Amino acid sequence: MDISKLIANKGLSQLEIKVLKYMLENLSLCQKIGVRGISKHNYTSTSTVMRLAKKLGYSGFIDMIYGLSSLIKEDSCGSEYSSEFLNSLSNVDLMKFNKRNEVDKFLDLLSRESHKSIFIYGTGLSYVPAEYLYKKLMILGKSCIIATGSDSIGIFENNLKNIHFMIVFSKSGETPIVIDKVSTAKKNGIKIVSFTSETDNSLSSMADVCFRIQDFNKLDDRNLLPNTFYPKTFMLIELLLFELTLNTKAF
């Protein structure tokens, strides 16, 4: 199990990482044995477990147990997992983690007349929806620039003065190269629109407009398992473009 994104920028010690891995592999048992049992199995103190909870952003042990439970599927090969996955794909609730005012703010940015371009950015698989939105906006007559992590940094830095606002796609919301570019954009007064998973992350906290999409396998950092994040991202894009067509001021 790859937990690199889960522990990124949390400042965990090696002992705390060991305890976290133990909990992720034995969640059901951890619920029964509690803080004392976990600390005993890992030859450490109860304060280590409680400190781990705080560093991960949880209010306490119980909150951490429920939070970690939502991140993993212990029976990943069973029928229950299959049913949940298929239901999450068919019962698409795109606004479950989003607010109407975020849609309105995004439409307002798109509707503003500007001689500058919209900068669209995504790395890895996140470049796929980024490119899709880029082509859709170009068809609608919007001036856009698109780039990915493998492109020259000059595409971004040499156009800072020509960027109207920036749209960023990142499933985890924690990719360093993405965070660096967003930080630079914000220092230059550029507004940020983010598309990330529904969990709290650095990118969405930095964005002026943030859209959250359910990530069915949150710890699948390598995208090896079936996931609804990307298809739902495409559907959210279509919903936003549908709203755009209703806003006659945009044309």
C-alpha positions as CSV (number, residue, x, y, z in Angstrom):
1,M,0.0,0.0,0.0
2,D,1.5,3.3,-1.1
3,I,0.9,5.9,1.7
4,S,3.2,8.6,0.4
5,K,0.5,11.1,-0.4
6,L,-1.3,10.4,2.9
7,I,1.8,11.3,4.9
8,A,3.2,14.1,2.7
9,N,4.0,17.3,4.6
10,K,2.7,15.8,7.8
11,G,6.1,15.7,9.5
12,L,5.7,12.1,10.7
13,S,8.6,10.3,12.5
14,Q,9.6,6.8,11.4
15,L,7.9,5.4,14.4
16,E,4.7,7.2,13.6
17,I,4.8,6.0,10.0
18,K,5.2,2.4,11.4
19,V,2.2,2.8,13.7
20,L,0.1,4.2,10.8
21,K,1.0,1.3,8.5
22,Y,0.1,-1.1,11.3
23,M,-3.3,0.6,11.7
24,L,-4.1,0.6,8.0
25,E,-3.3,-3.1,7.8
26,N,-5.3,-4.0,11.0
27,L,-8.1,-1.4,11.2
28,S,-10.8,-3.8,12.5
29,L,-8.4,-5.0,15.2
30,C,-7.4,-1.5,16.1
31,Q,-11.0,-0.5,16.7
32,K,-11.2,-3.3,19.3
33,I,-7.9,-2.9,21.1
34,G,-7.9,0.9,21.1
35,V,-5.0,3.2,21.7
36,R,-3.4,1.1,24.4
37,G,-3.5,-2.0,22.3
38,I,-2.0,-0.3,19.3
39,S,0.9,1.2,21.4
40,K,1.5,-2.2,23.0
41,H,1.8,-4.0,19.6
42,N,4.2,-1.3,18.3
43,Y,6.3,-1.1,21.5
44,T,5.6,2.6,22.0
45,S,3.5,4.9,24.2
46,T,-0.1,6.0,23.8
47,S,1.1,9.5,23.3
48,T,2.7,8.4,20.0
49,V,-0.7,7.2,18.7
50,M,-2.5,10.4,19.8
51,R,0.3,12.6,18.3
52,L,-0.1,10.7,15.0
53,A,-3.8,11.5,15.0
54,K,-3.1,15.2,15.5
55,K,-0.5,15.3,12.8
56,L,-2.9,13.6,10.3
57,G,-5.5,16.3,11.1
58,Y,-7.9,14.3,13.2
59,S,-9.4,15.5,16.4
60,G,-8.6,12.3,18.2
61,F,-8.3,8.5,18.0
62,I,-11.9,7.7,17.1
63,D,-11.9,10.4,14.5
64,M,-8.7,8.9,13.0
65,I,-10.1,5.4,12.9
66,Y,-13.2,6.5,11.0
67,G,-11.1,8.7,8.7
68,L,-8.7,5.9,7.9
69,S,-11.6,3.5,7.4
70,S,-12.9,5.8,4.6
71,L,-9.6,5.7,2.9
72,I,-9.3,1.9,2.4
73,K,-11.4,-1.1,1.4
74,E,-10.4,-4.1,3.5
75,D,-12.3,-6.5,1.3
76,S,-11.1,-5.1,-2.0
77,C,-11.8,-8.3,-3.9
78,G,-15.2,-9.1,-2.4
79,S,-18.7,-8.5,-3.8
80,E,-19.3,-5.6,-1.4
81,Y,-16.4,-3.7,-2.9
82,S,-17.7,-4.4,-6.5
83,S,-21.1,-3.3,-5.6
84,E,-19.9,0.0,-4.0
85,F,-17.7,0.7,-7.0
86,L,-20.4,0.2,-9.5
87,N,-22.9,2.2,-7.5
88,S,-20.4,5.1,-7.2
89,L,-20.1,5.1,-11.0
90,S,-23.7,4.9,-11.8
91,N,-25.1,7.1,-9.1
92,V,-23.1,10.2,-10.1
93,D,-23.7,12.9,-7.6
94,L,-21.4,15.6,-8.9
95,M,-22.5,18.3,-6.5
96,K,-22.2,16.1,-3.4
97,F,-18.8,17.7,-2.5
98,N,-19.3,21.0,-4.3
99,K,-21.2,24.2,-3.6
100,R,-23.3,26.2,-6.0
101,N,-21.4,29.4,-5.3
102,E,-18.2,27.6,-6.5
103,V,-19.9,27.0,-9.9
104,D,-21.1,30.6,-10.0
105,K,-17.5,31.9,-9.3
106,F,-16.1,29.7,-12.0
107,L,-18.7,30.9,-14.5
108,D,-18.0,34.5,-13.6
109,L,-14.3,34.0,-14.3
110,L,-15.1,32.4,-17.7
111,S,-17.6,35.2,-18.5
112,R,-15.3,38.1,-17.9
113,E,-13.9,39.7,-21.0
114,S,-10.1,39.5,-21.1
115,H,-7.3,39.8,-23.6
116,K,-5.4,37.3,-21.5
117,S,-5.4,33.5,-21.7
118,I,-6.7,30.8,-19.4
119,F,-3.8,28.6,-18.3
120,I,-4.7,24.9,-17.9
121,Y,-2.3,22.5,-16.1
122,G,-2.3,18.8,-15.2
123,T,0.3,16.1,-14.8
124,G,0.2,12.4,-15.4
125,L,-3.4,11.1,-15.9
126,S,-4.7,14.5,-14.7
127,Y,-3.5,15.9,-18.0
128,V,-6.2,14.0,-19.8
129,P,-9.2,16.0,-18.4
130,A,-7.0,19.1,-18.6
131,E,-6.6,18.6,-22.3
132,Y,-10.3,17.8,-22.7
133,L,-11.3,21.1,-21.0
134,Y,-8.7,23.0,-23.0
135,K,-10.1,21.8,-26.3
136,K,-13.7,22.4,-25.2
137,L,-12.9,26.0,-24.2
138,M,-11.0,26.6,-27.4
139,I,-14.1,25.5,-29.4
140,L,-16.1,28.0,-27.4
141,G,-13.7,30.8,-28.5
142,K,-11.7,31.0,-25.2
143,S,-8.0,31.8,-25.4
144,C,-6.2,29.0,-23.6
145,I,-2.7,27.8,-22.9
146,I,-2.1,24.2,-21.7
147,A,0.9,22.6,-20.1
148,T,2.0,19.5,-18.2
149,G,4.9,18.5,-16.0
150,S,7.1,17.4,-18.8
151,D,6.8,20.7,-20.6
152,S,9.4,23.5,-20.4
153,I,8.9,25.7,-17.3
154,G,9.2,28.6,-19.7
155,I,5.6,28.0,-21.0
156,F,4.4,28.9,-17.6
157,E,6.9,31.5,-16.4
158,N,7.1,33.4,-19.7
159,N,3.3,33.8,-19.8
160,L,2.6,34.9,-16.2
161,K,1.7,38.4,-17.3
162,N,-0.7,37.0,-20.0
163,I,-2.7,34.6,-17.7
164,H,-6.3,35.5,-17.0
165,F,-6.7,32.7,-14.4
166,M,-5.3,29.2,-13.9
167,I,-7.2,25.8,-14.0
168,V,-5.3,23.0,-12.3
169,F,-6.2,19.2,-12.2
170,S,-4.6,17.0,-9.5
171,K,-6.2,13.9,-8.0
172,S,-4.2,14.1,-4.8
173,G,-3.9,17.9,-4.7
174,E,-0.4,17.3,-3.2
175,T,1.9,16.9,-6.2
176,P,4.9,19.1,-5.5
177,I,5.4,20.4,-9.1
178,V,1.7,21.4,-9.2
179,I,1.9,23.1,-5.8
180,D,5.0,25.0,-6.8
181,K,3.3,26.4,-9.9
182,V,0.2,27.4,-8.1
183,S,2.3,29.2,-5.4
184,T,4.0,31.2,-8.2
185,A,0.7,32.0,-9.8
186,K,-0.8,33.3,-6.6
187,K,2.3,35.4,-5.9
188,N,1.6,37.0,-9.3
189,G,-2.1,37.7,-8.4
190,I,-3.5,35.0,-10.6
191,K,-6.7,33.3,-9.5
192,I,-6.7,29.5,-9.2
193,V,-9.5,27.0,-10.1
194,S,-8.7,23.5,-8.8
195,F,-10.1,20.0,-9.6
196,T,-9.0,17.5,-6.9
197,S,-10.3,14.6,-4.8
198,E,-12.9,15.3,-2.1
199,T,-10.4,14.9,0.8
200,D,-8.7,18.0,2.3
201,N,-5.5,18.8,0.3
202,S,-3.0,21.6,-0.2
203,L,-4.2,22.5,-3.7
204,S,-7.9,23.0,-2.9
205,S,-6.9,25.1,0.2
206,M,-4.9,27.4,-2.1
207,A,-7.5,27.7,-4.8
208,D,-10.0,30.6,-5.2
209,V,-12.5,28.2,-6.7
210,C,-12.2,24.5,-5.8
211,F,-14.1,21.5,-7.2
212,R,-14.0,18.2,-5.4
213,I,-14.6,14.8,-7.1
214,Q,-15.0,11.6,-5.2
215,D,-11.9,9.4,-5.3
216,F,-13.0,5.8,-4.8
217,N,-9.5,4.5,-4.1
218,K,-7.7,7.3,-2.2
219,L,-4.5,5.4,-1.5
220,D,-4.1,4.1,-5.0
221,D,-1.4,6.6,-5.9
222,R,-0.3,4.7,-9.0
223,N,-3.8,4.5,-10.4
224,L,-3.6,0.7,-10.6
225,L,-7.2,0.1,-9.5
226,P,-10.5,1.0,-11.1
227,N,-11.5,4.5,-10.1
228,T,-14.4,6.9,-10.6
229,F,-12.4,10.1,-10.1
230,Y,-11.5,10.7,-13.8
231,P,-14.8,9.8,-15.4
232,K,-16.6,12.0,-12.8
233,T,-14.2,14.8,-13.5
234,F,-15.2,14.6,-17.2
235,M,-18.8,14.7,-16.2
236,L,-18.3,17.6,-13.9
237,I,-16.6,19.5,-16.8
238,E,-19.7,18.8,-19.0
239,L,-22.0,20.0,-16.2
240,L,-20.0,23.3,-15.9
241,L,-20.0,23.8,-19.6
242,F,-23.7,23.2,-19.7
243,E,-24.1,25.9,-17.1
244,L,-21.8,28.1,-19.2
245,T,-24.1,27.8,-22.3
246,L,-27.0,29.0,-20.1
247,N,-25.1,32.1,-19.2
248,T,-25.6,34.2,-22.3
249,K,-23.2,36.8,-21.1
250,A,-20.4,34.3,-21.7
251,F,-20.8,34.6,-25.5
